[in-house]
Amino acid sequence: MKVARPFRLLYVQVLLGMGFGVAIGHFWPQAGASLKPLSDAFVALVRMMIAPIVFCTIVTGITSLASGARIGRTILKALALFYFLTAVALALGLATAFALHPGAGLHIDARHLDARILAQYATQTQPHGLVEFTLHVIPETLLGAFDKGEVLPVLLLALLFGFALNASASAERRVREFIDGVAHVLFGILARIMRLAPLGAFGAMAFTVGRFGIRSIGSLGMLMVSFYVACLLFVVFVLGPLARLHGFSLWRLLRYMREELVIVLATSSTEPVLPRLIVKLEALGCDKGIVGLVLPAGYSFNLDGTAIYLTLASMFIAQACDVPLSGAQIATMLAVMLLTSKGAAGVSGSGLVALVATLAVIPDLPLAGVALLVGIDRFMSEARALTSVISNACAVIFVSMWERSCDRVQLKNSLRFAHEPSHSLDRPADMPG
């Protein structure tokens, strides 16, 4: 029996998986909560591929850029853009908290909150000192960079490998051909893993609805509304005008990335779409070297959804627990968040980890207040992940244009035809596999 064409598209399959998951979680909550391993397995399979794919992409990118000065210039421009976007995101989250007052009127006594449930997040806290953060990036061994699947150690190793390869003209061609071949095989494996995305989405949504349910939102609904509004404002009124200023439509880019956005929505994680985004951004006409440098770095340094969450959640705790904050205290909090928002993994729960890291160094706010957010964090992680992945895709295009390494005609044509259905897995035609 031949399957109808729409049902062969990946994002349609993922949406159907999400729908079935919501139904199972709602009508059979216990069964739905037990399906979490399906989502965990899918994310783990994709995460398994991230480190080697990022390594191969960055190394081949560096060898294509060749000039060390150009590589350094690209990294500096990307970091400057990341910190600008993060600062805007933090300010927007703060403004939304002041405008909507999501925690006002709750009058919660922090002493009565059970802080024991924060133990698992405290143990995952990211390094919050500059020296500690830098040392954390350096892997203990050469192969240790691939051990935990963290992007920054792999980025460092790939940079060193690429620079060394550029300095060895005799070995450059042979090694590059080998790495290109390995990358081709890795993308072939990834294409097959992505066939499991609907199953992962089914498990994720069944678990979320079955475990937490709509009732878990309760009195914290205003915080969720405020957060979604802030994320929407950031995408529409910050990224939208920046995209227009650079000569392309953000709406068309979102349509072009629709499969990846649906997967992020279903899994509450940006990690599963990193390898696919690398290929899709190259297909838009962005230079391979710049995509390989900027996108993986953005996954650690440009988490704008998390930045919005940090300011909004912190102010929510202050308002809910009736803790007044002075201008100096808020300024200190923002300065700390500029660091704690960096380096967090793009997975569900990373927002709470970063929030615990922030409040741990701000004595004015009760750390126990984070316990208020545990029950609804899963419902906000989707917006965090979506905002961050959209911002990073835009950042790659921006930096590529600044470096005059973006084929604007190819970009325009690719986005113009983004509404047309593509092939079985709905992936770029040049993706191996």
Phi, psi and omega per residue, in radians:
M1 nan 2.231 -3.087
K2 -1.452 2.260 -3.130
V3 -1.374 2.361 3.121
A4 -1.003 2.528 -3.022
R5 -0.955 -0.791 -3.124
P6 -1.016 -0.597 -3.097
F7 -1.332 -0.127 3.061
R8 -1.552 -0.135 3.125
L9 -1.408 2.403 -3.049
L10 -1.057 -0.802 -3.057
Y11 -1.189 -0.509 3.058
V12 -1.183 -0.739 3.107
Q13 -1.093 -0.700 3.130
V14 -1.153 -0.740 3.109
L15 -1.078 -0.697 3.094
L16 -1.130 -0.721 3.092
G17 -1.049 -0.734 3.108
M18 -1.096 -0.750 -3.139
G19 -1.078 -0.812 3.105
F20 -1.115 -0.636 3.125
G21 -1.122 -0.752 3.109
V22 -1.078 -0.727 -3.130
A23 -1.120 -0.805 3.124
I24 -1.088 -0.789 -3.124
G25 -1.118 -0.580 -3.104
H26 -1.363 -0.821 -3.052
F27 -1.506 -0.494 3.108
W28 -2.297 1.255 -3.028
P29 -0.949 -0.728 -3.105
Q30 -1.144 -0.751 3.099
A31 -1.137 -0.705 3.132
G32 -1.090 -0.765 -3.132
A33 -1.095 -0.483 -3.118
S34 -1.391 -0.101 -3.082
L35 -1.588 0.074 3.139
K36 -0.959 -0.637 3.122
P37 -0.974 -0.478 3.100
L38 -1.095 -0.799 3.105
S39 -1.181 -0.767 -3.133
D40 -1.051 -0.708 -3.123
A41 -1.139 -0.754 3.139
F42 -1.103 -0.830 3.137
V43 -1.093 -0.686 3.138
A44 -1.134 -0.677 3.111
L45 -1.099 -0.767 3.132
V46 -1.205 -0.739 3.141
R47 -1.053 -0.582 3.091
M48 -1.023 -0.532 -3.076
M49 -1.559 -0.295 -2.974
I50 -1.120 -0.888 -3.056
A51 -1.016 -0.899 3.130
P52 -1.146 -0.623 3.135
I53 -1.189 -0.763 3.109
V54 -1.086 -0.736 3.129
F55 -1.042 -0.903 -3.122
C56 -1.081 -0.720 -3.113
T57 -1.127 -0.772 -3.100
I58 -1.204 -0.739 -3.124
V59 -1.088 -0.839 3.125
T60 -1.161 -0.559 3.092
G61 -1.148 -0.747 3.141
I62 -1.139 -0.735 3.134
T63 -1.159 -0.488 3.101
S64 -1.354 -0.561 3.098
L65 -1.302 -0.578 3.053
A66 1.139 -1.056 -3.041
S67 -1.231 2.158 3.096
G68 -1.109 -0.620 3.129
A69 -1.129 -0.674 -3.140
R70 -1.194 -0.670 3.113
I71 -1.102 -0.814 3.123
G72 -1.082 -0.707 3.129
R73 -1.126 -0.710 3.123
T74 -1.101 -0.774 -3.131
I75 -1.127 -0.741 -3.136
L76 -1.127 -0.746 3.114
K77 -1.110 -0.706 3.141
A78 -1.133 -0.786 -3.131
L79 -1.121 -0.691 3.098
A80 -1.079 -0.750 3.110
L81 -1.120 -0.750 -3.140
F82 -1.034 -0.809 -3.101
Y83 -1.215 -0.573 3.065
F84 -1.114 -0.860 -3.126
L85 -1.115 -0.677 3.114
T86 -1.121 -0.748 3.132
A87 -1.085 -0.728 3.112
V88 -1.126 -0.732 3.140
A89 -1.105 -0.746 3.106
L90 -1.081 -0.779 -3.141
A91 -1.118 -0.679 -3.141
L92 -1.163 -0.723 3.083
G93 -1.079 -0.705 3.119
L94 -1.141 -0.785 -3.139
A95 -1.089 -0.689 3.120
T96 -1.126 -0.696 3.123
A97 -1.109 -0.711 3.128
F98 -1.239 -0.567 -3.085
A99 -1.359 -0.707 -3.017
L100 -1.795 -0.287 3.119
H101 0.808 1.083 -3.055
P102 -1.120 -0.440 -3.107
G103 -1.744 0.014 -3.071
A104 -1.136 2.403 3.054
G105 1.527 -0.065 -3.134
L106 -1.386 -0.601 3.069
H107 0.870 1.010 -3.100
I108 -1.626 2.338 3.074
D109 -1.543 1.942 -3.067
A110 -1.062 -0.402 -3.127
R111 -1.201 -0.347 -3.116
H112 -1.652 0.013 -3.140
L113 -1.494 2.519 3.129
D114 -1.515 1.803 -3.097
A115 -1.453 -0.076 -3.093
R116 -1.143 -0.496 -3.124
I117 -1.234 -0.143 3.116
L118 -1.511 -0.102 -3.034
A119 -1.009 -0.737 -3.103
Q120 -1.155 -0.521 3.126
Y121 -1.412 -0.567 3.124
A122 -1.139 -0.628 -3.136
T123 -1.259 -0.318 3.125
Q124 -1.666 0.045 -3.014
T125 -0.977 2.375 3.137
Q126 -1.279 2.697 3.054
P127 -1.006 2.351 -3.091
H128 -2.098 0.448 2.983
G129 -2.163 2.608 -3.075
L130 -1.058 -0.789 3.139
V131 -1.143 -0.793 -3.137
E132 -1.079 -0.724 3.137
F133 -1.096 -0.759 -3.129
T134 -1.117 -0.775 3.138
L135 -1.136 -0.552 3.134
H136 -1.160 -0.490 -3.131
V137 -1.249 -0.509 -3.092
I138 -1.415 2.066 -3.130
P139 -1.253 2.704 -3.127
E140 -1.196 -0.607 3.089
T141 -2.366 2.966 -3.135
L142 -1.059 -0.817 3.133
L143 -1.363 -0.280 3.133
G144 -1.115 -0.376 3.107
A145 -1.086 -0.500 -3.111
F146 -1.635 -0.151 -2.976
D147 -1.113 -0.892 -3.059
K148 -1.653 -0.082 3.112
G149 1.287 0.272 3.124
E150 -1.372 2.483 -3.005
V151 -1.285 -0.731 -3.013
L152 -1.092 -0.799 3.070
P153 -1.059 -0.660 3.100
V154 -1.156 -0.681 3.102
L155 -1.057 -0.775 3.121
L156 -1.090 -0.835 -3.134
L157 -1.085 -0.726 -3.139
A158 -1.138 -0.678 3.089
L159 -1.071 -0.829 3.134
L160 -1.084 -0.755 -3.128
F161 -1.133 -0.760 -3.130
G162 -1.140 -0.741 3.109
F163 -1.104 -0.724 3.131
A164 -1.143 -0.658 3.137
L165 -1.176 -0.671 3.086
N166 -1.098 -0.554 -3.113
A167 -1.375 -0.218 -3.125
S168 -1.954 1.534 -3.052
A169 -1.100 -0.586 -3.067
S170 -1.199 -0.608 -3.079
A171 -1.670 -0.219 -2.979
E172 -0.999 -0.838 -3.048
R173 -1.153 -0.814 -3.092
R174 -1.134 -0.781 -3.117
V175 -1.171 -0.710 -3.137
R176 -1.106 -0.723 3.101
E177 -1.085 -0.677 3.115
F178 -1.133 -0.800 -3.127
I179 -1.141 -0.683 3.080
D180 -1.058 -0.713 3.116
G181 -1.129 -0.743 3.100
V182 -1.091 -0.755 3.133
A183 -1.060 -0.689 3.133
H184 -1.058 -0.767 3.126
V185 -1.145 -0.732 -3.125
L186 -1.083 -0.718 3.110
F187 -1.198 -0.527 3.054
G188 -1.139 -0.731 3.082
I189 -1.100 -0.768 -3.126
L190 -1.048 -0.722 -3.128
A191 -1.037 -0.611 3.116
R192 -1.328 -0.643 3.095
I193 -1.112 -0.640 -3.097
M194 -1.138 -0.287 3.055
R195 -1.128 -0.342 3.141
L196 -1.542 -0.012 -3.095
A197 -0.982 -0.745 3.116
P198 -1.058 -0.643 3.124
L199 -1.185 -0.704 3.082
G200 -1.107 -0.717 3.117
A201 -1.141 -0.695 3.107
F202 -1.039 -0.836 -3.136
G203 -1.136 -0.701 -3.109
A204 -1.130 -0.808 -3.102
M205 -1.260 -0.644 3.095
A206 -1.078 -0.742 3.132
F207 -1.148 -0.822 -3.075
T208 -1.042 -0.867 -3.109
V209 -1.242 -0.703 -3.123
G210 -1.202 -0.662 -3.075
R211 -1.413 -0.758 -3.031
F212 -1.810 -0.714 -3.139
G213 1.221 2.833 -3.137
I214 -1.184 -0.509 -3.083
R215 -1.135 -0.387 -3.109
S216 -1.156 -0.304 3.107
I217 -1.159 -0.890 3.039
G218 0.812 -2.285 -3.068
S219 -1.284 -0.139 -3.126
L220 -1.606 0.154 -3.118
G221 -1.025 -0.607 -3.126
M222 -1.117 -0.604 3.084
L223 -1.135 -0.757 3.124
M224 -1.094 -0.784 3.119
V225 -1.051 -0.789 -3.137
S226 -1.051 -0.735 -3.104
F227 -1.174 -0.788 3.124
Y228 -1.122 -0.653 3.093
V229 -1.107 -0.767 -3.126
A230 -1.109 -0.734 3.120
C231 -1.125 -0.723 3.122
L232 -1.124 -0.731 3.103
L233 -1.078 -0.691 3.138
F234 -1.109 -0.813 -3.110
V235 -1.152 -0.791 -3.029
V236 -1.345 -0.758 -2.989
F237 -1.822 -0.062 3.036
V238 -1.995 -1.028 -3.123
L239 -1.241 -0.627 -3.132
G240 -1.032 -0.966 3.107
P241 -1.087 -0.639 3.103
L242 -1.112 -0.705 3.096
A243 -1.123 -0.773 3.129
R244 -1.084 -0.671 3.112
L245 -1.097 -0.526 3.139
H246 -1.636 0.121 2.970
G247 1.529 0.368 3.057
F248 -2.453 2.849 -3.074
S249 -1.638 2.170 3.090
L250 -1.116 -0.670 3.141
W251 -1.053 -0.719 3.117
R252 -1.202 -0.595 3.082
L253 -1.126 -0.706 3.125
L254 -1.118 -0.681 3.080
R255 -1.134 -0.658 3.118
Y256 -1.115 -0.583 -3.101
M257 -1.712 0.290 -2.962
R258 -1.031 -0.664 -3.132
E259 -1.119 -0.782 -3.135
E260 -1.137 -0.687 -3.128
L261 -1.159 -0.655 3.108
V262 -1.160 -0.686 3.116
I263 -1.149 -0.722 3.088
V264 -1.088 -0.743 3.130
L265 -1.064 -0.706 -3.072
A266 -1.296 -0.675 -3.030
T267 -1.709 -0.147 -3.076
S268 0.999 0.539 -3.086
S269 -2.497 2.472 3.090
T270 -1.536 -0.307 -3.045
E271 -1.054 -0.739 -3.079
P272 -1.057 -0.350 -3.056
V273 -1.821 -0.017 -3.116
L274 -1.007 -0.898 -3.135
P275 -1.079 -0.688 3.139
R276 -1.168 -0.651 3.125
L277 -1.129 -0.642 3.101
I278 -0.982 -0.841 -3.122
V279 -1.178 -0.750 -3.076
K280 -1.186 -0.645 3.133
L281 -1.243 -0.605 3.029
E282 -1.120 -0.675 3.132
A283 -1.168 -0.353 3.082
L284 -1.347 -0.175 -3.131
G285 1.879 0.074 3.094
C286 -1.350 2.487 -3.124
D287 -1.043 2.361 -3.088
K288 -1.021 -0.699 -3.132
G289 -1.140 -0.715 -3.126
I290 -1.232 -0.696 3.076
V291 -1.047 -0.776 -3.113
G292 -1.135 -0.505 3.121
L293 -1.512 -0.840 -2.956
V294 -1.335 -0.770 -3.052
L295 -1.134 -0.881 3.099
P296 -1.068 -0.658 3.098
A297 -1.120 -0.654 3.131
G298 -1.110 -0.508 3.126
Y299 -1.147 -0.319 3.089
S300 -1.956 -0.477 -3.024
F301 -1.924 -0.074 -3.076
N302 -2.355 1.030 3.130
L303 -1.675 1.321 -3.028
D304 -1.204 -0.552 3.064
G305 -1.100 -0.705 3.087
T306 -1.169 -0.650 3.135
A307 -1.092 -0.777 3.093
I308 -1.072 -0.763 -3.125
Y309 -1.064 -0.718 -3.075
L310 -1.076 -0.860 -3.119
T311 -1.201 -0.735 -3.103
L312 -1.159 -0.771 -3.132
A313 -1.169 -0.685 3.133
S314 -1.127 -0.773 3.120
M315 -1.197 -0.574 3.068
F316 -1.068 -0.791 3.127
I317 -1.090 -0.734 3.126
A318 -1.092 -0.767 -3.134
Q319 -1.215 -0.724 -3.102
A320 -1.188 -0.609 -3.109
C321 -1.693 0.157 3.099
D322 0.970 0.835 3.106
V323 -1.864 1.863 3.120
P324 -1.261 2.417 3.125
L325 -2.071 2.323 3.097
S326 -1.409 2.952 3.100
G327 -1.056 -0.685 3.130
A328 -1.139 -0.694 3.129
Q329 -1.147 -0.703 3.112
I330 -1.157 -0.693 3.106
A331 -1.102 -0.731 3.096
T332 -1.090 -0.739 3.131
M333 -1.058 -0.756 3.137
L334 -1.128 -0.686 3.129
A335 -1.104 -0.726 3.114
V336 -1.136 -0.691 -3.105
M337 -1.182 -0.474 3.079
L338 -1.039 -0.476 3.120
L339 -1.648 -0.794 -3.068
T340 -1.205 -0.332 3.095
S341 -1.381 -0.131 -3.136
K342 -1.693 2.556 3.021
G343 1.446 -0.068 3.120
A344 -1.302 2.493 3.127
A345 -1.203 2.547 -3.125
G346 -1.482 0.889 -3.119
V347 -2.137 2.872 3.122
S348 -1.059 2.311 -3.121
G349 1.727 -0.230 -3.114
S350 -1.173 -0.485 3.111
G351 -1.123 -0.729 3.095
L352 -1.141 -0.661 3.115
V353 -1.071 -0.814 3.138
A354 -1.157 -0.613 3.132
L355 -1.179 -0.734 3.078
V356 -1.070 -0.727 3.123
A357 -1.093 -0.632 -3.135
T358 -1.222 -0.906 -3.074
L359 -1.201 -0.378 3.136
A360 -1.137 -0.425 -3.126
V361 -1.910 0.144 3.082
I362 -2.114 1.628 -3.042
P363 -1.143 -0.292 -3.077
D364 -1.220 -0.488 -3.120
L365 -1.785 2.379 -3.130
P366 -1.252 2.144 3.126
L367 -1.075 -0.555 3.139
A368 -1.082 -0.354 3.133
G369 -1.100 -0.374 3.113
V370 -1.106 -0.454 3.136
A371 -1.032 -0.433 3.106
L372 -1.113 -0.486 -2.971
L373 -1.676 -0.207 -3.036
V374 -1.028 -0.729 -3.080
G375 -1.166 -0.483 -3.091
I376 -1.925 0.037 -3.076
D377 -1.038 -0.663 -3.120
R378 -1.062 -0.580 -3.105
F379 -1.343 -0.271 3.116
M380 -1.775 -0.273 -3.090
S381 -1.157 -0.496 3.103
E382 -1.077 -0.800 -3.131
A383 -1.170 -0.655 3.082
R384 -1.027 -0.861 -3.081
A385 -1.163 -0.767 -3.132
L386 -1.080 -0.783 -3.133
T387 -1.074 -0.755 -3.099
S388 -1.175 -0.727 -3.088
V389 -1.230 -0.631 3.083
I390 -1.148 -0.761 -3.141
S391 -1.077 -0.723 -3.122
N392 -1.203 -0.650 3.086
A393 -1.104 -0.755 3.092
C394 -1.098 -0.725 -3.105
A395 -1.058 -0.691 3.122
V396 -1.074 -0.773 -3.135
I397 -1.155 -0.743 3.132
F398 -1.018 -0.919 -3.087
V399 -1.118 -0.666 3.098
S400 -1.055 -0.711 3.121
M401 -1.201 -0.702 3.115
W402 -1.064 -0.583 -3.140
E403 -1.576 0.099 -3.122
R404 0.962 0.728 -3.107
S405 -2.180 0.580 3.102
C406 -2.255 2.174 3.092
D407 -1.347 1.729 -3.051
R408 -1.123 -0.571 3.109
V409 -1.161 -0.785 3.109
Q410 -1.119 -0.691 3.100
L411 -1.053 -0.841 -3.108
K412 -1.101 -0.772 -3.114
N413 -1.189 -0.705 -3.128
S414 -1.126 -0.721 -3.139
L415 -1.287 -0.538 -3.127
R416 -1.135 -0.648 -3.103
F417 -1.742 0.344 -3.105
A418 -1.174 -0.353 -3.098
H419 -1.390 -0.229 -3.093
E420 -1.378 2.409 3.114
P421 -1.091 2.501 3.080
S422 -1.888 -2.728 -2.932
H423 -1.426 -2.991 -2.948
S424 -0.848 -0.823 3.101
L425 -1.638 0.051 3.124
D426 0.945 0.784 3.116
R427 -1.967 2.870 3.131
P428 -0.991 2.538 -3.072
A429 -1.063 -0.472 -3.083
D430 -1.611 0.103 3.073
M431 -1.252 2.216 -3.131
P432 -1.051 2.742 3.095
G433 1.685 nan nan
